[in-house]
């Protein structure tokens, strides 16, 4: 049986989501894009509204047919020191970045299991493995996404439903506004879109973008936590996110994320 070619991308109006939707459409998928601030072909979707998320998936299937791919891409990254982070900001990050992924994945599994196939791709972040001060809750939400995906993948073993995580580094999108890493150029979001398409063609549990980041993280894990902490300090990585907090470059993004 030919797998369903309907793909849903959350947070797809801009950045990684838009690049992913374009890559999937070019590969022949029928793509439905949802975003809290819809532009172009995107439809309104607040992933933290679970009833609305379910209704959105229902509408996508009614319009284009059975769901074959769900890309949980919607995410926010407000920056602050933990002591300064309002509780409502913490709750919003977890609602969008983690709870919505759990809910969306559950809804996708309920649709895919009876058909014996499908693929859930969760867009995580290198921050899940290498967290930065100033984005602690964001890193926690992405680490939670990895753990959830790993457990779900095991649950679904042998069912034909795949679960993968794509872990980008710093990407040239609004989410990374104001964050500058010395000697590092942010990734073009189209590279992440191609990585999502690649993992659909050849399923794998985790894919890093760029790939060498995954190699460095594995080497670092073998060297131990103390080595990783030392390397982060001497490289100045500890100050990358902290230095962006409250900067002019992030003002517009932080305003939108707060909404």
C-alpha positions in Angstrom: 0.0 0.0 0.0 1.3 3.5 -0.9 1.8 5.6 2.2 -0.4 8.6 2.5 1.2 11.7 1.0 -0.6 14.3 3.2 1.9 16.2 5.4 1.1 18.7 8.2 3.8 21.3 9.3 3.1 23.3 12.4 4.7 26.7 12.8 5.1 26.7 9.0 4.5 30.3 8.0 8.2 31.3 8.3 11.7 30.0 9.1 12.3 26.3 9.4 8.6 25.5 9.0 8.2 27.4 5.7 11.5 25.8 4.4 10.2 22.3 5.4 6.8 22.8 3.8 8.5 23.9 0.6 10.8 20.9 0.6 7.9 18.5 1.1 5.8 20.1 -1.5 8.7 19.9 -4.0 9.0 16.2 -3.2 5.3 15.6 -4.1 3.7 15.8 -0.7 0.3 17.5 -0.2 1.2 20.0 2.5 -1.0 21.7 5.1 0.7 24.5 7.0 -0.5 25.8 10.3 0.8 28.9 12.2 -0.4 31.2 15.0 0.4 34.1 12.7 -0.7 32.7 9.3 0.7 34.3 6.1 0.4 33.1 2.6 -0.8 29.5 2.4 -0.7 28.9 6.2 -3.9 28.3 8.2 -4.5 29.7 11.7 -3.3 27.3 14.4 -2.3 27.8 18.0 -0.8 24.4 18.9 -1.2 25.1 22.6 -5.0 25.0 22.1 -5.3 21.2 22.1 -8.9 21.1 20.8 -8.0 23.5 18.0 -5.0 21.4 17.1 -7.2 18.2 16.9 -9.7 20.1 14.7 -6.9 21.3 12.5 -5.7 17.8 11.8 -9.3 16.7 11.2 -9.7 19.5 8.6 -6.4 18.6 7.0 -7.5 15.0 6.5 -10.9 16.0 5.2 -9.2 18.4 2.7 -6.3 16.3 1.4 -6.7 12.7 2.7 -5.2 10.5 5.5 -2.3 12.0 7.4 1.0 10.5 6.4 3.5 12.9 8.0 3.3 15.3 11.0 6.2 17.7 11.4 6.0 19.2 14.9 7.9 22.4 14.2 6.1 25.1 16.1 8.2 26.5 18.9 9.2 29.6 20.9 12.4 30.7 22.6 11.9 33.7 25.0 15.2 34.4 26.7 15.8 35.3 30.3 17.7 34.2 33.4 15.7 31.7 35.4 15.3 34.0 38.4 13.8 36.7 36.1 11.5 34.4 34.0 7.8 35.0 34.7 5.8 31.8 35.5 3.5 32.5 32.6 6.5 32.5 30.2 7.6 29.2 31.5 4.2 27.7 31.1 3.9 29.1 27.5 7.3 27.6 26.5 6.3 24.2 27.8 2.8 24.4 26.3 4.1 25.2 22.8 7.4 23.3 22.7 6.5 20.2 24.6 2.8 19.7 25.5 1.8 20.5 21.9 4.3 18.0 20.6 2.9 15.3 22.9 -0.7 16.1 21.9 0.0 16.4 18.2 1.9 13.1 18.2 -0.8 11.4 20.1 -3.4 12.6 17.6 -1.2 11.5 14.7 -0.6 8.0 16.2 -4.3 7.5 16.6 -4.7 8.2 12.9 -1.7 6.4 11.6 -1.8 3.1 13.6 -5.0 1.8 12.0 -3.4 2.3 8.6 -0.1 0.7 9.6 2.1 3.6 8.6 3.1 7.2 9.0 6.0 9.4 10.2 6.2 11.9 13.0 9.1 14.3 12.8 9.8 16.5 15.9 12.0 19.5 15.3 14.1 19.7 18.5 17.4 21.6 18.9 21.1 21.1 19.7 20.2 23.0 22.9 18.6 19.7 24.1 22.1 18.2 24.3 24.1 21.4 24.8 22.0 23.8 26.8 22.9 27.5 27.2 22.3 29.7 30.2 19.6 32.2 29.4 17.5 29.7 27.6 17.1 27.0 30.4 13.4 26.4 29.9 13.7 26.3 26.2 16.5 23.7 26.5 14.4 21.7 29.0 11.4 21.7 26.6 13.6 20.4 23.8 15.3 17.7 26.0 11.8 16.6 27.0 10.9 16.3 23.3 13.8 14.0 22.7 12.9 11.8 25.7 9.2 11.7 24.6 10.2 10.8 21.0 12.5 8.0 22.1 9.8 6.4 24.3 7.2 6.8 21.6 9.5 5.3 19.0 9.9 2.2 21.2 6.2 1.9 21.8 5.6 2.0 18.0 8.3 -0.5 17.1 7.0 -2.8 14.4 3.8 -0.9 13.7 5.0 1.0 10.6 4.8 4.3 12.3 8.2 6.1 12.5 9.3 8.8 14.9 12.3 11.0 14.3 13.9 14.1 15.8 15.8 16.7 13.8 18.2 18.8 15.9 19.4 22.0 14.3 22.1 24.3 15.6 21.7 28.1 15.4 19.5 28.8 12.4 19.0 32.1 10.5 15.4 32.7 11.6 13.6 35.2 13.9 13.9 32.8 16.8 17.7 33.3 16.8 17.5 37.1 16.4 20.2 39.0 18.4 22.2 35.8 19.1 25.7 35.9 17.6 28.4 33.2 17.9 31.9 34.3 17.1 33.1 32.5 13.9 29.8 30.8 13.3 27.4 31.5 10.5 23.7 30.5 11.3 22.3 27.7 9.2 20.1 28.4 6.3 16.6 27.1 7.3 16.4 25.3 3.9 19.1 22.9 5.2 16.8 21.9 8.0 14.0 21.4 5.6 16.1 19.1 3.5 17.1 17.2 6.7 13.4 16.6 7.5 12.8 15.3 3.9 15.9 13.1 4.2 14.7 11.5 7.4 11.4 10.8 5.8 13.2 9.0 3.0 15.5 7.2 5.3 14.1 7.0 8.8 16.5 7.6 11.7 15.9 8.4 15.4 18.0 11.6 15.4 19.5 13.8 12.8 21.8 16.8 13.5 22.0 19.9 11.3 24.9 20.3 10.5 25.9 16.7 10.9 29.2 17.5 12.5 27.5 18.9 15.5 26.3 15.4 16.4 29.8 14.1 16.1 31.2 16.8 18.4 28.5 16.2 21.0 29.2 12.5 21.0 32.9 13.1 21.4 32.1 15.6 24.2 29.9 13.1 26.0 32.7 10.5 26.0 35.0 13.1 27.5 32.6 13.8 30.4 30.5 16.6 31.8 33.4 18.5 33.3 35.2 18.7 30.0 32.0 20.0 28.3 31.6 22.7 31.0 35.2 23.8 30.6 34.9 23.9 26.8 31.8 25.9 27.0 33.4 28.4 29.3 36.7 28.9 27.4 34.8 29.2 24.1 32.6 31.9 25.4 29.4 29.8 24.7 28.1 30.6 28.2 27.7 34.2 27.2 26.2 33.8 23.8 22.5 33.7 24.9 23.0 35.7 28.1 24.4 38.5 26.0 21.3 38.5 23.8 18.8 39.0 26.6 17.1 42.3 26.3 19.1 43.3 23.2 17.6 45.5 20.5 18.0 42.7 18.0 15.5 40.5 19.9 12.9 43.0 20.8 10.5 42.3 18.0 10.8 38.5 18.4 10.3 38.6 22.1 7.2 40.8 21.6 5.7 38.2 19.2 6.6 35.3 21.4 4.9 36.9 24.4 1.7 37.0 22.5 
